[in-house]
Amino acid sequence: MIPFLWLILLTHIRWVNTADLANVSTSQVLNIFILAGQSNMSGRGGVINHGQNGLANETWDGVIPPECQSNPNILRLNAGFQWIEAQEPLHQDIDLGKVCGVGPGMSFANSVLKRDPSIGVIGLVPCAIGGTNISEWARGGVLYNHMIRRTEAALQGGGKLQALLWYQGESDTETLEDAKLYRFRLKRLFKNVLRDLQSPTLPVIQVALASSIGSYMEQVRKAQLSINLPNVRTVDAKGLPVGMDYVHITTLAQVQLGQMLADTFLQTHQTTQAVLLPVQTETVTSNAPRRCSNFVLDLLLGPFR
């Protein structure tokens, strides 16, 4: 199976140079958000399975809610490492193994802009891949490297990294071993990302599961809800409507989730900004994330599900 996946990966190689990243003016400071995890972050809202006898025949219904409409102030880094105006499905050229639909990203970005128009241009960096276990996101692996390198590429234009939005864990509900190891693996992942992006104060906003594909959902949720890292905030998706496949949340649920993520980010952002305000004559050290460098050529991901 692994050699087959690598063969598919090799068919999607793209050599990237600095010129590919220069189509956004450096004066246009982007507020950059990483979207990572598995299918519910990638987006399956509106994806319908017409298959029979267990055979998949999926299509996206093409319905884009008003909260997810395009906006010239919302960009996304596409698979070619270029900034383009964002539109649903955000992961259509990243999560190549499945039909993508509506995810939380556009609802999140529109909600942030609506509530804080002064924030400026938002740059979304889609990195989620459906069906992936958290062990596949370990430091040094293909998925992890892909996320780091796409983020480094996004920062080449002079943007500011604002948060990592993470929604993953359904695949880790299949075995008790994975569920037991989830908390350790998740904490290690977040610590590695902050270190490798040289952003020790970067907010990480994770989503606690609304659904699962195995019997150990509560063990994984408990692990997610017990993460006690200072930068990590958790949005609980439990109770959001789930589609007929019992795994993927619906389009309306994705809209609501995006707004919940925006609420959490803005609360965190406002608190951070308040901390950074000068107080009389005291010296205040900025906690703003530092820009990443050393962009490396990357392989685009092929199907993983």
Secondary structure, DSSP 8 states (H G I E B T S, - for coil): -HHHHHHHHHTTB----GGGG-SS-TTS-EEEEEEEESHHHH--BTEEE--STT---EEE-----GGG---TTEEEE-TTS-EEE--SSTTTTTSTTS---B-SHHHHHHHHHHH-GGG-EEEEEE---TT--GGGGSTTSHHHHHHHHHHHHHGGGS-EEEEEEEE--GGGGS-HHHHHHHHHHHHHHHHHHHHHTT-TT--EEEEE-S--SSS-HHHHHHHHHT---TTEEEEE-TTS-B-TTSSSB-HHHHHHHHHHHHHHHHHHHHHHHHHHS--TT-----------------B------
